[in-house]
Amino acid sequence: MGAEYDIRRLDLDRIRAARDVIDPLFLDSPCYPCDALGGALGCSVSVKLETANPVRSFKGRGTELVASRLAEQGTPAVVCASAGNLGLALAWSGRRRGLDVTVVARRLAPAVKLDRMRTAGVRLELVDGDFEAARERAVAIARERGVRLVEDSLDIETCEGAATIGLELVGAVSAGDVVLVALGGGAMATGVGHVLKALAPGVEVVCVQPLGAPAMTLSWRERRVVTTDSMDTIADGVAGRFPIPEVLDDLLRVADDAVLVREASIVAGMRLLLEQAGLVVEPSAALGVAAVLEDPGRFAGRHVVTIICGGNVDLAAYRHWVGG
């Protein structure tokens, strides 16, 4: 794609400048080869570890930009819907800038994520239903209270914050390599994809989503927004039913492929990351490994980078899944 790449919403200069705003605690996360994992998967594997930070996920990169901009504007309060990681990150970034943060989450969200948000000092409101019910309630709160609504992936700062991961990957990949990115709302996929297509166009960007929550992948394949009536996956961090049109437009320009993986493969990926890499991860972070497990021939002999996007996992559920 190279020079023909259509920039649209995301901007490379802004992404580079974002590194001056984001707390260094979230930058330059470890990226290293994992020979044991690669041996088990039949390819060369590097992991980009986005859990070694105060909120245990990549979301802090984006919320640092969001909170900084809102503080500059004098915004006193914000609300967001979150499966957990965005809310925790927004609490961390907002608290340091004097923002009052309300998070709406589903009542059945992982207890560890809810507990950490409470500890972080957010106003936490729980709703029945799935993430879309939480998003609807967050919109209503913003309207009723006159506070700023933060929407993951739609707010460009969340995408451009995540895109700084791509800046850090450019020096670690070469033409013909594959970067596997978990796909949910699309902030990380569009952000990382944007940078790689601009600066390392020979690298294949493959997005991975659970078969039980396929809306964005189906939308990418059909090149139009496709919604689903329900979702059923343990990967709560990427579970949505209503893709955002603007984000889909971005994704269509940067993703080389979008694949769906089964729940059993996600669990097997979590187990491999524990056994071969010593990493305890949430299900969303195992999607890249799951993709290799389901199509080993595609990746055989290639260098694959998988982004370990989150580590906020309920330990009781984790033990049940991995059998430990």
Residue pairs with C-beta under 8 A, 6 or more apart in sequence:
1 197
1 201
2 201
5 197
5 198
5 201
5 253
6 253
7 194
7 198
8 249
8 250
8 253
9 156
9 159
9 246
9 249
9 250
10 156
10 159
10 160
10 163
10 190
10 191
10 194
10 250
11 160
12 194
12 195
12 198
12 199
14 160
15 160
15 163
15 164
15 166
15 167
15 191
15 194
15 195
16 167
18 61
18 65
18 160
18 161
18 163
18 164
19 27
19 164
19 167
21 64
21 65
21 68
22 60
22 61
22 64
22 65
22 161
22 164
23 60
23 64
23 93
25 53
25 54
25 60
26 53
26 58
26 60
26 61
26 64
27 61
27 164
27 168
28 168
29 48
29 49
29 50
29 52
29 53
29 165
29 168
30 47
30 48
30 49
30 52
31 46
31 47
31 48
31 49
31 168
31 169
31 172
31 305
32 46
32 47
32 49
33 44
33 45
33 46
34 45
34 46
34 47
34 276
34 277
36 276
36 277
37 45
37 47
37 272
37 273
37 276
37 277
37 289
38 44
38 45
38 304
39 276
40 272
40 276
41 272
41 289
41 292
41 293
41 296
41 299
41 304
42 292
42 296
42 299
42 300
42 301
43 292
43 296
43 299
43 300
43 301
43 302
43 303
43 304
44 301
44 302
44 303
44 304
45 292
45 303
45 304
45 305
45 306
46 172
46 303
46 304
46 305
46 306
47 277
47 279
47 305
47 306
47 307
47 308
48 165
48 168
48 169
48 172
48 305
48 306
48 307
48 308
49 279
49 308
50 57
50 58
50 165
50 307
50 308
50 309
50 310
51 57
51 279
51 281
51 285
51 308
51 309
51 310
51 311
53 60
54 60
54 92
55 85
55 88
55 89
55 92
55 312
56 85
56 88
56 310
56 311
56 312
57 85
57 88
57 89
57 237
57 309
57 310
57 311
57 312
58 162
58 165
58 188
58 307
58 309
58 310
59 85
59 86
59 88
59 89
59 90
59 152
59 158
59 310
60 89
60 92
60 93
60 161
61 161
61 162
61 164
61 165
62 89
62 152
62 155
62 157
62 158
62 159
62 160
62 161
62 162
62 187
63 86
63 89
63 90
63 92
63 93
63 94
63 158
63 161
64 93
64 161
65 157
65 158
65 160
65 161
66 78
66 90
66 93
66 150
66 155
66 157
66 158
66 161
67 78
67 90
67 93
67 94
67 96
67 97
67 99
68 93
68 97
69 157
70 78
70 94
70 97
70 99
70 148
71 97
71 98
71 99
75 99
75 148
76 98
76 99
76 100
76 147
77 99
77 100
77 101
77 102
77 145
77 147
77 148
78 90
78 94
78 99
78 100
78 101
78 102
78 147
78 148
78 149
78 150
79 101
79 102
79 103
79 104
79 138
79 141
79 142
79 145
79 147
79 148
79 149
79 150
80 86
80 87
80 90
80 101
80 102
80 103
80 104
80 138
80 149
80 150
80 151
80 152
81 103
81 104
81 105
81 131
81 134
81 135
81 137
81 138
81 151
82 88
82 90
82 103
82 104
82 105
82 117
82 134
82 152
83 105
83 106
83 109
83 113
83 131
83 236
83 237
83 239
84 105
84 109
84 110
84 112
84 113
84 114
84 116
84 117
84 236
84 237
84 312
85 113
85 237
85 310
85 312
86 103
86 150
86 152
86 158
87 101
87 103
87 105
87 113
87 117
87 122
87 124
88 113
88 116
88 117
88 120
88 312
90 101
90 103
90 122
90 150
91 101
91 103
91 117
91 120
91 121
91 122
92 120
94 100
94 101
95 101
95 120
95 121
100 123
100 147
101 121
101 122
101 123
102 122
102 123
102 124
102 125
102 138
102 141
102 147
103 117
103 122
103 123
103 124
103 125
104 125
104 126
104 127
104 134
104 135
104 137
104 138
104 141
105 113
105 114
105 117
105 124
105 125
105 126
105 127
105 134
106 126
106 127
106 128
106 129
106 130
106 131
106 133
106 134
107 126
107 127
107 128
109 126
109 236
110 236
110 282
110 312
110 313
110 314
110 317
111 314
112 312
112 313
112 314
112 315
113 312
113 314
114 124
114 126
116 312
117 124
118 124
125 137
125 141
127 133
127 134
127 137
130 230
130 231
130 239
130 241
131 236
131 239
131 240
131 241
132 240
132 241
132 242
135 151
135 242
138 149
139 149
141 147
141 149
142 148
142 149
150 158
151 244
152 158
152 185
152 187
153 159
153 184
153 185
153 186
153 187
153 190
153 244
153 247
154 244
154 246
154 247
158 187
159 186
159 187
159 190
159 191
159 194
159 247
159 250
160 191
161 187
161 191
162 187
162 188
162 191
162 192
163 190
163 191
163 192
163 194
163 195
164 191
165 188
165 191
165 192
165 307
166 191
166 192
166 193
166 194
166 195
166 196
166 199
167 195
167 199
169 179
169 192
169 195
169 196
169 200
169 305
170 195
170 196
170 199
170 200
172 305
173 179
173 196
173 200
173 203
173 303
173 305
174 200
174 202
174 203
174 303
175 200
175 202
175 203
176 202
176 203
176 204
176 302
176 303
177 202
177 203
177 204
177 302
177 303
177 304
177 305
178 203
178 204
178 205
178 206
178 299
178 302
178 303
178 304
178 305
179 192
179 196
179 203
179 204
179 205
179 206
179 304
179 305
179 306
179 307
180 206
180 208
180 287
180 288
180 291
180 292
180 304
180 305
180 306
180 307
181 188
181 189
181 192
181 193
181 205
181 206
181 207
181 208
181 288
181 307
182 188
182 189
182 207
182 208
182 209
182 235
182 237
182 238
182 284
182 285
182 287
182 288
182 307
182 309
183 189
183 207
183 208
183 209
183 216
183 217
183 238
183 251
183 258
183 287
184 209
184 213
184 216
184 237
184 238
184 239
184 240
184 284
185 216
185 238
185 240
185 243
185 244
185 247
186 216
186 243
186 244
186 247
186 248
186 250
186 251
187 247
188 307
188 309
189 205
189 207
189 251
189 254
189 255
190 247
190 250
190 251
190 254
192 205
192 307
193 205
193 207
193 250
193 251
193 253
193 254
193 255
194 250
194 253
194 254
196 203
196 205
196 254
197 205
197 253
197 254
204 256
204 257
205 254
205 255
205 256
205 257
206 255
206 256
206 257
206 258
206 259
206 291
207 216
207 217
207 220
207 251
207 255
207 257
207 258
207 259
208 258
208 259
208 260
208 261
208 287
208 288
208 290
208 291
209 216
209 217
209 238
209 258
209 259
209 260
209 261
209 287
210 233
210 234
210 235
210 238
210 239
210 260
210 261
210 262
210 263
210 266
210 283
210 287
211 233
211 260
211 261
211 262
211 263
212 231
212 232
212 233
212 235
212 239
212 263
213 228
213 231
213 232
213 233
213 235
213 238
213 239
213 240
213 241
214 228
214 260
215 226
215 227
215 228
215 231
215 240
215 241
215 242
215 243
216 240
216 243
216 248
216 251
216 258
217 258
217 259
217 260
218 226
218 228
219 225
219 226
219 243
219 248
220 248
220 251
220 252
220 255
220 258
221 258
223 252
224 248
225 242
225 243
225 245
225 248
226 243
227 241
227 242
227 243
228 241
229 241
230 241
231 239
231 240
231 241
233 239
233 263
233 266
233 283
234 263
234 266
234 267
234 283
234 317
234 321
235 266
235 282
235 283
235 284
235 287
236 282
236 283
236 284
237 282
237 283
237 284
237 309
237 310
238 284
238 287
251 258
259 291
259 294
259 295
261 287
261 290
261 291
261 293
261 294
262 290
262 294
265 290
265 291
265 293
265 294
266 283
266 286
266 287
266 290
267 283
267 286
267 321
267 322
268 289
268 290
268 293
269 286
269 287
269 288
269 289
269 290
269 293
270 281
270 283
270 285
270 286
270 318
270 321
270 322
271 321
271 322
271 323
272 286
272 289
272 293
273 279
273 280
273 281
273 285
273 286
273 289
273 308
274 280
274 281
274 322
274 324
279 308
279 311
280 311
280 313
280 318
281 308
281 310
281 311
281 313
282 310
282 311
282 312
282 313
283 313
283 321
284 309
284 310
285 307
285 308
285 309
285 310
285 311
288 304
288 306
288 307
289 306
292 299
292 304
292 306
318 324
